[in-house]
Amino acid sequence: MKKIHFGDSSKSKWYNFLKGKGFYAALALSLVAIGSAAYIAVNRAVDNLTGEIRISTPSGRSEAVTSQEDRIVTGEKTDVPVQKPKSKAQTPKSSKTQAPIKLEFAMPLTGDITNHFSKGELVKSKTLNDWRTHDGIDIGAQLDTPVKSAADGKVVEIKDDKKWGVCIIIDHSDGYEGHYCNLAVTVNVESGQKVRLGDVIGAVGKTAENEIAEDPHLHFGMKKDGKWIDFLDLIEKKE
């Protein structure tokens, strides 16, 4: 006796089809799920690496903003100025250069010039009765008249010379060297002492054998870079 099947035969066909294809449908769904999860994971990893920050705009839309430091690292151009680290403060160098101090000169005492600087020419010596150069100026004055320093300087030597008597030699800097001769035995300074323009260093005497026949005076000579010069030229330039 035959068994009788109730129901639509077309439904049975779809049932059998789906029953045979069910494995492939499940596999496809699994692949879709795995792909979605991988996509989300990759996006999150990229956001972390690039330093992307999500902010909410006034329109409610979420936008990504990359920080300035990350743009610099990844080589992306940015309009935001990069602040360089502050360096240690440096003291600005002064553009002004200190002007050299001008040396001032003055006569070592007041008196008449009894013998001038001969400028290398021979002149007759009243004491020695011969012809020779006169490498200084003789300033007439009474005995014990104070003699002053003709400029700022430093006493480099005090000596009793056989020809020029008691002498004080002062280095006036810039190559100038003053020779104060025919002084009194008693002096007011010592070797190595610094003096200023107008300081009293000694007094007029009569100790120079080369000019002993002359009236009392100061024999004053000035050297510039080791050569005798006319001190009056310095005074005239000043005036």
C-alpha positions as a Python dict, from the first residue, in 0.01 Angstrom:
ca = {
    (1, 'M'): (0, 0, 0),
    (2, 'K'): (148, 337, -102),
    (3, 'K'): (213, 621, 148),
    (4, 'I'): (35, 943, 69),
    (5, 'H'): (236, 1283, 117),
    (6, 'F'): (33, 1594, 194),
    (7, 'G'): (150, 1954, 108),
    (8, 'D'): (275, 2150, -185),
    (9, 'S'): (546, 1975, -382),
    (10, 'S'): (719, 2316, -468),
    (11, 'K'): (785, 2387, -102),
    (12, 'S'): (954, 2055, -71),
    (13, 'K'): (1185, 2144, -353),
    (14, 'W'): (1296, 2479, -186),
    (15, 'Y'): (1343, 2300, 141),
    (16, 'N'): (1572, 2048, -15),
    (17, 'F'): (1765, 2325, -197),
    (18, 'L'): (1820, 2528, 118),
    (19, 'K'): (1906, 2218, 309),
    (20, 'G'): (2185, 2145, 58),
    (21, 'K'): (2313, 2508, 47),
    (22, 'G'): (2299, 2584, 422),
    (23, 'F'): (2669, 2522, 473),
    (24, 'Y'): (2771, 2780, 215),
    (25, 'A'): (2536, 3046, 355),
    (26, 'A'): (2679, 3006, 703),
    (27, 'L'): (3031, 3029, 563),
    (28, 'A'): (2950, 3353, 377),
    (29, 'L'): (2804, 3514, 688),
    (30, 'S'): (3112, 3418, 887),
    (31, 'L'): (3342, 3577, 628),
    (32, 'V'): (3138, 3898, 634),
    (33, 'A'): (3159, 3914, 1013),
    (34, 'I'): (3535, 3849, 1013),
    (35, 'G'): (3591, 4115, 746),
    (36, 'S'): (3395, 4377, 939),
    (37, 'A'): (3588, 4305, 1258),
    (38, 'A'): (3920, 4327, 1074),
    (39, 'Y'): (3819, 4660, 911),
    (40, 'I'): (3730, 4812, 1248),
    (41, 'A'): (4056, 4686, 1403),
    (42, 'V'): (4267, 4826, 1119),
    (43, 'N'): (4096, 5168, 1142),
    (44, 'R'): (4162, 5185, 1514),
    (45, 'A'): (4528, 5090, 1464),
    (46, 'V'): (4570, 5359, 1197),
    (47, 'D'): (4411, 5620, 1424),
    (48, 'N'): (4650, 5531, 1704),
    (49, 'L'): (4958, 5547, 1480),
    (50, 'T'): (4877, 5882, 1316),
    (51, 'G'): (4766, 6046, 1641),
    (52, 'E'): (4420, 6120, 1495),
    (53, 'I'): (4179, 6284, 1736),
    (54, 'R'): (3804, 6279, 1687),
    (55, 'I'): (3618, 6601, 1771),
    (56, 'S'): (3255, 6694, 1739),
    (57, 'T'): (3178, 6988, 1511),
    (58, 'P'): (2886, 7230, 1566),
    (59, 'S'): (2692, 7040, 1296),
    (60, 'G'): (2719, 6724, 1504),
    (61, 'R'): (2944, 6555, 1249),
    (62, 'S'): (3254, 6381, 1378),
    (63, 'E'): (3578, 6498, 1217),
    (64, 'A'): (3936, 6382, 1252),
    (65, 'V'): (4208, 6635, 1347),
    (66, 'T'): (4571, 6533, 1328),
    (67, 'S'): (4798, 6691, 1590),
    (68, 'Q'): (5079, 6923, 1477),
    (69, 'E'): (5352, 6692, 1612),
    (70, 'D'): (5213, 6393, 1416),
    (71, 'R'): (5203, 6597, 1095),
    (72, 'I'): (5567, 6683, 1140),
    (73, 'V'): (5661, 6318, 1201),
    (74, 'T'): (5464, 6184, 903),
    (75, 'G'): (5588, 6461, 672),
    (76, 'E'): (5243, 6615, 624),
    (77, 'K'): (5241, 6989, 549),
    (78, 'T'): (5080, 7213, 807),
    (79, 'D'): (5005, 7584, 828),
    (80, 'V'): (5055, 7585, 1204),
    (81, 'P'): (5392, 7752, 1280),
    (82, 'V'): (5639, 7528, 1454),
    (83, 'Q'): (5787, 7680, 1768),
    (84, 'K'): (6156, 7615, 1803),
    (85, 'P'): (6290, 7548, 2152),
    (86, 'K'): (6404, 7864, 2321),
    (87, 'S'): (6779, 7896, 2338),
    (88, 'K'): (6963, 8040, 2635),
    (89, 'A'): (6951, 8415, 2648),
    (90, 'Q'): (7262, 8567, 2506),
    (91, 'T'): (7392, 8901, 2619),
    (92, 'P'): (7399, 9128, 2312),
    (93, 'K'): (7742, 9252, 2234),
    (94, 'S'): (7783, 9624, 2248),
    (95, 'S'): (7835, 9775, 1906),
    (96, 'K'): (8011, 10070, 2059),
    (97, 'T'): (8389, 10054, 2079),
    (98, 'Q'): (8561, 10238, 2357),
    (99, 'A'): (8746, 10540, 2220),
    (100, 'P'): (9112, 10560, 2320),
    (101, 'I'): (9188, 10810, 2597),
    (102, 'K'): (9357, 11117, 2451),
    (103, 'L'): (9679, 11209, 2630),
    (104, 'E'): (9691, 11569, 2750),
    (105, 'F'): (10012, 11767, 2795),
    (106, 'A'): (10104, 12084, 2984),
    (107, 'M'): (10424, 12274, 3060),
    (108, 'P'): (10602, 12131, 3365),
    (109, 'L'): (10652, 12482, 3504),
    (110, 'T'): (10600, 12844, 3408),
    (111, 'G'): (10906, 13030, 3278),
    (112, 'D'): (11090, 13160, 2972),
    (113, 'I'): (11248, 12924, 2723),
    (114, 'T'): (11619, 13003, 2751),
    (115, 'N'): (11733, 12732, 2507),
    (116, 'H'): (11512, 12569, 2241),
    (117, 'F'): (11511, 12220, 2094),
    (118, 'S'): (11773, 12228, 1818),
    (119, 'K'): (11592, 11977, 1587),
    (120, 'G'): (11916, 11790, 1524),
    (121, 'E'): (12121, 12100, 1441),
    (122, 'L'): (12442, 12185, 1624),
    (123, 'V'): (12434, 12476, 1869),
    (124, 'K'): (12707, 12634, 2080),
    (125, 'S'): (12724, 12513, 2440),
    (126, 'K'): (12791, 12797, 2681),
    (127, 'T'): (12930, 12558, 2946),
    (128, 'L'): (13136, 12320, 2729),
    (129, 'N'): (13229, 12581, 2469),
    (130, 'D'): (13163, 12340, 2181),
    (131, 'W'): (12897, 12264, 1922),
    (132, 'R'): (12641, 11993, 1990),
    (133, 'T'): (12268, 11919, 1956),
    (134, 'H'): (12029, 12038, 2225),
    (135, 'D'): (11772, 11759, 2260),
    (136, 'G'): (11532, 11938, 2493),
    (137, 'I'): (11412, 12277, 2608),
    (138, 'D'): (11553, 12482, 2899),
    (139, 'I'): (11285, 12656, 3105),
    (140, 'G'): (11431, 12932, 3325),
    (141, 'A'): (11313, 12947, 3687),
    (142, 'Q'): (11445, 13017, 4034),
    (143, 'L'): (11596, 12740, 4240),
    (144, 'D'): (11349, 12515, 4421),
    (145, 'T'): (11062, 12613, 4188),
    (146, 'P'): (10822, 12313, 4183),
    (147, 'V'): (10841, 12096, 3871),
    (148, 'K'): (10520, 11920, 3767),
    (149, 'S'): (10448, 11615, 3556),
    (150, 'A'): (10371, 11723, 3198),
    (151, 'A'): (10112, 11443, 3155),
    (152, 'D'): (9974, 11132, 3321),
    (153, 'G'): (10227, 10853, 3349),
    (154, 'K'): (10448, 10630, 3559),
    (155, 'V'): (10791, 10702, 3702),
    (156, 'V'): (11029, 10448, 3550),
    (157, 'E'): (11364, 10582, 3673),
    (158, 'I'): (11523, 10833, 3911),
    (159, 'K'): (11895, 10882, 3865),
    (160, 'D'): (12187, 11116, 3930),
    (161, 'D'): (12347, 11144, 3588),
    (162, 'K'): (12706, 11273, 3562),
    (163, 'K'): (12616, 11506, 3275),
    (164, 'W'): (12252, 11598, 3338),
    (165, 'G'): (12236, 11587, 3717),
    (166, 'V'): (11932, 11459, 3904),
    (167, 'C'): (11681, 11328, 3649),
    (168, 'I'): (11330, 11179, 3669),
    (169, 'I'): (11212, 10974, 3371),
    (170, 'I'): (10836, 10923, 3329),
    (171, 'D'): (10661, 10693, 3085),
    (172, 'H'): (10362, 10895, 2962),
    (173, 'S'): (10225, 10604, 2746),
    (174, 'D'): (10165, 10599, 2370),
    (175, 'G'): (10541, 10600, 2319),
    (176, 'Y'): (10598, 10932, 2502),
    (177, 'E'): (10876, 10947, 2761),
    (178, 'G'): (10955, 11263, 2959),
    (179, 'H'): (11308, 11342, 3087),
    (180, 'Y'): (11310, 11600, 3369),
    (181, 'C'): (11676, 11696, 3435),
    (182, 'N'): (11888, 11947, 3633),
    (183, 'L'): (11660, 11894, 3933),
    (184, 'A'): (11730, 11957, 4301),
    (185, 'V'): (11860, 11660, 4498),
    (186, 'T'): (11535, 11615, 4690),
    (187, 'V'): (11252, 11470, 4476),
    (188, 'N'): (10883, 11409, 4553),
    (189, 'V'): (10829, 11073, 4382),
    (190, 'E'): (10979, 10724, 4373),
    (191, 'S'): (11039, 10472, 4097),
    (192, 'G'): (10724, 10283, 3994),
    (193, 'Q'): (10489, 10554, 4118),
    (194, 'K'): (10197, 10663, 3900),
    (195, 'V'): (10153, 11036, 3852),
    (196, 'R'): (9886, 11257, 3704),
    (197, 'L'): (9911, 11568, 3494),
    (198, 'G'): (10019, 11856, 3722),
    (199, 'D'): (10154, 11645, 4010),
    (200, 'V'): (10468, 11793, 4166),
    (201, 'I'): (10760, 11555, 4112),
    (202, 'G'): (11059, 11767, 4217),
    (203, 'A'): (11211, 12116, 4204),
    (204, 'V'): (11450, 12320, 3989),
    (205, 'G'): (11815, 12265, 4088),
    (206, 'K'): (12163, 12319, 3950),
    (207, 'T'): (12303, 11968, 3923),
    (208, 'A'): (12368, 11929, 3546),
    (209, 'E'): (12740, 11957, 3472),
    (210, 'N'): (12669, 12005, 3100),
    (211, 'E'): (12480, 12329, 3172),
    (212, 'I'): (12634, 12444, 3497),
    (213, 'A'): (12725, 12780, 3344),
    (214, 'E'): (12358, 12851, 3266),
    (215, 'D'): (12118, 13025, 3499),
    (216, 'P'): (11894, 12794, 3706),
    (217, 'H'): (11650, 12612, 3481),
    (218, 'L'): (11477, 12283, 3410),
    (219, 'H'): (11623, 12087, 3122),
    (220, 'F'): (11317, 11904, 2986),
    (221, 'G'): (11335, 11653, 2702),
    (222, 'M'): (11059, 11443, 2542),
    (223, 'K'): (11099, 11124, 2342),
    (224, 'K'): (10841, 10969, 2108),
    (225, 'D'): (10903, 10603, 2028),
    (226, 'G'): (11266, 10641, 2137),
    (227, 'K'): (11341, 10959, 1937),
    (228, 'W'): (11380, 11312, 2073),
    (229, 'I'): (11101, 11553, 1972),
    (230, 'D'): (11021, 11917, 2040),
    (231, 'F'): (10781, 11926, 2334),
    (232, 'L'): (10656, 12270, 2226),
    (233, 'D'): (10506, 12108, 1915),
    (234, 'L'): (10277, 11901, 2141),
    (235, 'I'): (10166, 12212, 2328),
    (236, 'E'): (10099, 12402, 2004),
    (237, 'K'): (9892, 12112, 1866),
    (238, 'K'): (9684, 12115, 2184),
    (239, 'E'): (9617, 12486, 2149),
}
